[in-house]
Amino acid sequence: MSGSNQQSDAAVDAIVARAAHMAILATSRHNAIYETLLTDLQQELDADPSSVVGGGS
């Protein structure tokens, strides 16, 4: 969103970037990759933000 005051999360951005590369893969591989991406994204979004912000202390 343009003009929003949201901060980016490098780990989430990396997962989204991996998803973007799926366009060059055979569709037969998409299902397994989506499962992995969704699992990784869920783990990252469920992670304790204090472990990233302020170095975990």
SULUR-V785816 format. One record per residue. N is the residue number from 1. SS is DSSP state (H for helix, E for strand, - for the rest). PSI is psi in whole degrees, -180 to 180 (NA if undefined). NEAR is the number of other ideal C-beta (glycine too) atoms within 12 Angstrom. Layout:
N SS PSI NEAR
N SS PSI NEAR
This chain:
1 - 127 5
2 - 136 5
3 - -3 5
4 - 160 7
5 - 45 7
6 - 143 10
7 - 150 11
8 - 149 13
9 - 114 17
10 H -39 12
11 H -42 20
12 H -42 24
13 H -38 16
14 H -39 17
15 H -43 25
16 H -39 20
17 H -39 16
18 H -39 22
19 H -37 22
20 H -28 14
21 H -8 15
22 H -20 21
23 H -26 12
24 H -3 12
25 - 155 17
26 - 140 11
27 H -23 12
28 H -18 9
29 H -12 16
30 H -44 18
31 H -49 14
32 H -39 15
33 H -41 23
34 H -43 18
35 H -45 14
36 H -46 18
37 H -44 26
38 H -39 19
39 H -47 15
40 H -42 22
41 H -43 23
42 H -44 14
43 H -41 15
44 H -42 23
45 H -26 17
46 H -8 13
47 - 153 17
48 - 115 12
49 H -23 16
50 H -18 10
51 H -16 13
52 - -48 18
53 H 124 12
54 H 14 9
55 H 15 8
56 H 8 10
57 - NA 7
